[in-house]
Amino acid sequence: MAAIEMLYFAWVREAVGTGAETVTPPEGVATLGDLVGWLSGRSPGHATAFAEPHRLRAAIDQDFVDFAAPIAGAREIALFPPVTGG
């Protein structure tokens, strides 16, 4: 699988400790849900950020997706908390 640029926002960024990183997921990581599971093992900060994936929203190449979305061919994946208006 090709490298993917990961972007993190708000408390996800704070927990992971960076706003962006490049990752190359291993074989078998096919969906966004798989990716989040794999990412959670990268560090204690990642584990904290991704402990409750239902609290996250995501976009693949700037299109909103759910966690069943395939990641094959993705260049950029953003993970962030739900956005609320005011």
Contacts in CASP RR format, 6 or more apart in sequence:
PFRMAT RR
TARGET T0000
AUTHOR 0000-0000-0000
METHOD contacts of the structure
MODEL  1
MAAIEMLYFAWVREAVGTGAETVTPPEGVATLGDLVGWLSGRSPGHATAF
AEPHRLRAAIDQDFVDFAAPIAGAREIALFPPVTGG
1 24 0 8 1.000
1 25 0 8 1.000
1 26 0 8 1.000
1 27 0 8 1.000
1 29 0 8 1.000
1 71 0 8 1.000
1 72 0 8 1.000
2 24 0 8 1.000
2 73 0 8 1.000
3 22 0 8 1.000
3 23 0 8 1.000
3 24 0 8 1.000
4 22 0 8 1.000
4 23 0 8 1.000
4 24 0 8 1.000
4 25 0 8 1.000
4 35 0 8 1.000
4 71 0 8 1.000
4 74 0 8 1.000
4 75 0 8 1.000
4 76 0 8 1.000
4 77 0 8 1.000
5 20 0 8 1.000
5 21 0 8 1.000
5 22 0 8 1.000
5 75 0 8 1.000
5 76 0 8 1.000
5 77 0 8 1.000
6 20 0 8 1.000
6 21 0 8 1.000
6 22 0 8 1.000
6 23 0 8 1.000
6 39 0 8 1.000
6 76 0 8 1.000
6 77 0 8 1.000
6 78 0 8 1.000
6 79 0 8 1.000
7 19 0 8 1.000
7 20 0 8 1.000
7 76 0 8 1.000
7 77 0 8 1.000
7 78 0 8 1.000
7 79 0 8 1.000
8 16 0 8 1.000
8 17 0 8 1.000
8 18 0 8 1.000
8 19 0 8 1.000
8 20 0 8 1.000
8 21 0 8 1.000
8 49 0 8 1.000
8 78 0 8 1.000
8 79 0 8 1.000
8 80 0 8 1.000
9 19 0 8 1.000
9 78 0 8 1.000
9 79 0 8 1.000
9 80 0 8 1.000
9 81 0 8 1.000
10 80 0 8 1.000
10 81 0 8 1.000
11 49 0 8 1.000
11 81 0 8 1.000
12 49 0 8 1.000
12 56 0 8 1.000
12 79 0 8 1.000
12 80 0 8 1.000
12 81 0 8 1.000
13 19 0 8 1.000
15 45 0 8 1.000
15 46 0 8 1.000
15 48 0 8 1.000
15 49 0 8 1.000
16 43 0 8 1.000
16 45 0 8 1.000
16 46 0 8 1.000
16 49 0 8 1.000
17 45 0 8 1.000
23 39 0 8 1.000
23 42 0 8 1.000
25 34 0 8 1.000
25 35 0 8 1.000
25 38 0 8 1.000
25 71 0 8 1.000
26 38 0 8 1.000
28 34 0 8 1.000
29 35 0 8 1.000
29 38 0 8 1.000
29 71 0 8 1.000
30 70 0 8 1.000
30 71 0 8 1.000
30 72 0 8 1.000
31 67 0 8 1.000
31 68 0 8 1.000
31 69 0 8 1.000
31 70 0 8 1.000
31 71 0 8 1.000
32 58 0 8 1.000
32 60 0 8 1.000
32 65 0 8 1.000
32 66 0 8 1.000
32 67 0 8 1.000
32 68 0 8 1.000
32 69 0 8 1.000
32 70 0 8 1.000
32 71 0 8 1.000
32 77 0 8 1.000
33 53 0 8 1.000
33 67 0 8 1.000
33 68 0 8 1.000
34 71 0 8 1.000
35 71 0 8 1.000
35 77 0 8 1.000
36 50 0 8 1.000
36 53 0 8 1.000
36 56 0 8 1.000
36 67 0 8 1.000
36 79 0 8 1.000
37 50 0 8 1.000
37 53 0 8 1.000
39 46 0 8 1.000
39 50 0 8 1.000
40 46 0 8 1.000
40 47 0 8 1.000
40 49 0 8 1.000
40 50 0 8 1.000
40 51 0 8 1.000
41 47 0 8 1.000
49 79 0 8 1.000
50 56 0 8 1.000
50 79 0 8 1.000
53 67 0 8 1.000
55 81 0 8 1.000
55 82 0 8 1.000
56 79 0 8 1.000
56 80 0 8 1.000
56 81 0 8 1.000
57 64 0 8 1.000
57 79 0 8 1.000
57 80 0 8 1.000
57 81 0 8 1.000
57 82 0 8 1.000
57 83 0 8 1.000
58 64 0 8 1.000
58 65 0 8 1.000
58 66 0 8 1.000
58 67 0 8 1.000
58 69 0 8 1.000
58 77 0 8 1.000
58 78 0 8 1.000
58 79 0 8 1.000
58 80 0 8 1.000
59 65 0 8 1.000
59 77 0 8 1.000
59 78 0 8 1.000
60 69 0 8 1.000
60 71 0 8 1.000
60 74 0 8 1.000
60 76 0 8 1.000
60 77 0 8 1.000
61 74 0 8 1.000
61 75 0 8 1.000
61 76 0 8 1.000
61 77 0 8 1.000
62 76 0 8 1.000
62 78 0 8 1.000
71 77 0 8 1.000
END
